[in-house]
């Protein structure tokens, strides 16, 4: 069993939504395998089903003047930002194909266990860069976990900074939306919102934690590899969405040069 991986490069949010809808429909009909889209978005603020408009700190007009779009979506969670330097992942998975383990009474992954696995992918990826991360009870996402350092006289790093956000939608067991991992993201954009509705915890990025720019292609490769490990699947690189669907669709899916080397029954969660 495989997970198809497609690199899309930079995609505006509306196109990303249309593309997810196309692939979700195809997955429900079993016309495609489980698929992972990896991409960047142009600057956009999104409100989930649980989102509060007060957590967007500027009007739509002022956001537009700054080149930032605003969308309401059907994913779980509150408000978040997507933009350049941030790796966004949209898994289009049929959870019926992923059996549970342990003491679960479910025969296949439910929403909670699915989100925990997404967190695990990002926790493992962060650790590969020497950044310890964790979950926080009652919240969704991945958070730094440096702890305090005093004996070695190194600069003390704080914990509980959000490195990755997660918000998903599940319909007839097929997932959409997903995660956003801050790689080289301009964190000033998060000053336009109350990220995920949490005012007392900062947002961070791999670049900020490492004090250097991070190879974006390498991060995408590592995330893809960790998806294979966590979900126990072989990862299969697919060149384009057209190739996956076996037909032409009116959605651009050709990756940019720098990424070509990377081989009610609805539920929301965040």
C-alpha positions in Angstrom: 0.0 0.0 0.0 1.3 3.5 -0.9 0.7 7.1 -0.3 1.1 9.2 -3.4 3.1 12.4 -2.8 2.7 15.5 -5.0 4.7 18.7 -4.8 2.7 21.7 -5.9 5.0 24.6 -5.2 3.2 28.0 -4.5 -0.6 27.8 -4.8 -3.2 30.4 -4.0 -5.7 29.2 -1.3 -8.8 29.1 -3.6 -6.9 26.8 -6.0 -5.9 24.7 -3.0 -9.5 24.3 -1.9 -10.7 23.4 -5.5 -7.9 20.8 -5.8 -8.7 19.2 -2.4 -12.4 18.9 -3.4 -11.4 17.2 -6.7 -9.1 14.7 -4.9 -11.5 14.0 -2.1 -14.2 13.1 -4.6 -11.8 10.8 -6.4 -10.6 9.2 -3.2 -14.2 8.5 -2.1 -14.7 6.6 -5.4 -11.4 4.8 -4.9 -10.1 6.3 -8.2 -6.8 7.4 -6.5 -4.7 6.1 -3.6 -4.2 8.0 -0.4 -2.5 11.2 -1.4 -0.4 13.8 0.3 -0.1 17.3 -1.2 2.8 19.4 -0.1 2.8 23.1 -1.0 3.2 26.7 0.0 0.3 29.2 -0.1 0.4 32.8 -1.0 -0.3 35.0 2.1 -3.8 34.1 3.5 -5.6 34.0 6.8 -8.2 31.2 7.2 -11.0 30.9 9.7 -12.0 27.4 10.7 -15.5 26.3 11.7 -14.7 27.3 15.3 -13.1 30.5 14.3 -13.9 33.8 15.9 -13.8 36.9 13.6 -12.4 38.9 16.5 -9.2 36.9 16.3 -8.5 38.6 12.9 -7.1 41.9 14.0 -7.5 43.9 10.8 -10.4 44.4 8.5 -10.6 42.6 5.2 -9.8 45.9 3.4 -6.6 46.4 5.4 -5.6 42.8 4.9 -6.1 43.2 1.2 -3.9 46.3 1.2 -1.2 44.2 2.7 -1.6 41.5 0.1 -3.3 39.0 2.5 -6.5 37.1 1.6 -9.1 36.0 4.1 -11.1 32.8 3.7 -13.6 30.9 5.8 -13.2 27.2 5.6 -14.8 23.9 6.8 -11.7 22.7 8.7 -11.6 22.5 12.4 -9.9 25.1 14.6 -9.8 28.8 14.8 -7.8 31.3 12.8 -4.4 30.7 11.3 -2.0 32.1 8.6 -0.5 30.5 5.6 2.2 32.0 3.5 5.7 31.7 1.8 8.2 29.7 3.8 5.6 27.6 5.4 5.2 23.9 4.4 1.5 23.1 4.1 0.4 19.5 3.9 -3.0 18.2 2.8 -3.4 14.5 3.3 -6.3 13.1 1.3 -6.6 9.8 3.1 -9.4 7.2 3.5 -9.1 6.4 7.2 -10.9 3.1 6.7 -7.6 1.9 5.2 -5.6 2.5 8.4 -6.4 0.0 11.1 -6.0 1.0 14.8 -3.8 -0.6 17.3 -3.7 -1.0 21.0 -6.9 -0.9 23.0 -9.0 1.2 20.6 -12.5 -0.1 20.0 -12.5 1.3 16.5 -11.4 -0.9 13.6 -9.9 2.1 11.8 -8.5 5.5 12.6 -10.8 8.0 14.1 -10.4 11.8 14.1 -8.4 12.0 17.3 -6.0 9.2 16.5 -5.5 10.6 13.0 -4.6 14.1 14.4 -2.2 12.5 16.9 -0.4 10.8 14.0 -0.1 14.1 12.1 1.4 15.6 15.2 3.8 12.6 15.4 5.0 13.2 11.9 5.9 16.8 12.7 7.4 15.9 16.1 9.8 13.5 14.4 10.7 15.9 11.7 11.4 18.7 14.2 13.6 16.4 16.2 15.7 15.6 13.1 16.7 19.2 13.2 17.5 19.0 16.9 14.4 20.8 18.0 12.5 19.0 20.8 8.8 19.4 20.5 5.7 18.2 22.3 1.9 18.1 22.5 0.0 20.3 25.0 -3.0 18.7 26.6 -6.2 20.3 25.4 -4.6 21.9 22.4 -3.8 20.7 18.9 -0.5 21.2 17.1 3.2 20.9 17.8 5.0 23.1 20.4 8.6 23.6 21.3 9.9 21.8 24.4 13.4 23.2 25.1 13.0 23.4 28.9 15.4 25.5 30.8 19.2 25.4 30.5 21.4 26.9 33.2 24.3 24.6 33.9 25.9 25.0 30.5 25.5 28.7 30.3 23.7 28.5 27.0 21.0 30.9 26.1 17.8 29.7 27.7 15.1 28.8 25.2 11.5 29.0 26.1 9.0 26.2 25.6 5.4 26.3 24.4 6.0 28.2 21.2 3.8 26.9 18.4 5.8 25.4 15.5 3.0 23.7 13.6 -0.8 24.1 13.4 -3.3 21.3 12.5 -6.9 21.6 11.3 -8.7 18.9 9.5 -12.0 17.9 7.9 -13.3 14.4 7.5 -16.2 13.4 5.3 -17.2 9.7 4.8 -13.9 8.8 6.3 -11.9 10.8 3.8 -9.7 13.6 5.1 -8.9 17.0 3.8 -7.0 20.1 5.1 -4.1 19.2 7.3 -1.1 20.9 8.8 1.1 23.9 8.4 4.8 23.7 9.5 6.6 27.0 9.9 10.0 26.6 8.2 11.3 30.0 7.0 7.9 31.8 7.5 7.8 35.6 8.1 6.4 35.5 11.7 5.3 39.1 11.5 2.2 37.9 9.6 1.0 36.2 12.8 0.7 39.7 14.4 -2.4 40.2 12.2 -4.3 37.5 14.1 -4.6 35.8 17.4 -3.1 32.5 16.2 -5.5 29.6 16.8 -7.3 31.9 19.3 -4.4 31.5 21.8 -3.1 34.9 22.9 -0.6 33.8 25.5 1.7 31.5 23.4 4.0 32.7 20.7 4.4 31.3 17.2 7.9 30.1 16.0 9.6 28.5 13.0 12.4 26.1 12.3 14.5 29.1 11.1 13.9 31.1 14.3 14.7 28.1 16.6 17.9 27.3 14.6 18.8 30.9 14.0 19.4 30.2 10.3 17.4 29.6 7.1 16.4 26.0 6.6 16.4 24.1 3.3 12.7 24.0 2.4 13.1 21.0 0.0 14.9 19.0 2.6 12.1 19.7 5.2 9.5 18.5 2.7 11.5 15.3 2.0 11.8 14.6 5.7 8.1 15.2 6.3 7.2 12.8 3.5 9.6 10.2 4.8 8.1 10.5 8.3 4.6 10.1 6.9 5.6 6.8 5.5 7.0 5.7 8.9 4.1 6.9 11.0 1.3 5.7 8.7 3.2 2.5 7.7 3.0 3.1 4.0 5.4 3.4 1.1 5.7 6.9 -0.2 5.3 7.2 -4.0 6.3 10.4 -5.8 3.8 11.5 -8.5 4.7 14.3 -10.8 1.4 16.0 -11.3 -2.3 15.9 -10.3 -3.1 15.1 -13.9 -0.9 12.0 -13.7 -2.6 10.9 -10.5 -6.1 11.3 -11.9 -5.3 10.1 -15.3 -6.9 13.0 -17.0 -6.6 16.8 -17.4 -8.1 19.2 -14.9 -8.2 22.9 -14.8 -5.9 23.3 -11.8 -2.2 24.0 -12.1 -0.2 21.3 -10.4 3.3 21.6 -12.0 5.8 22.0 -9.2 8.5 24.8 -9.5 12.1 23.9 -10.3 13.3 24.0 -6.7 10.8 21.4 -5.6 11.2 18.8 -8.4 13.8 16.9 -6.6 11.3 15.6 -3.9 10.7 12.3 -5.1 -24.0 14.5 9.3 -20.9 12.3 8.4 -18.4 15.2 8.4 -15.9 15.8 11.2 -13.6 18.7 11.8 -10.8 18.7 14.3 -8.2 21.2 15.5 
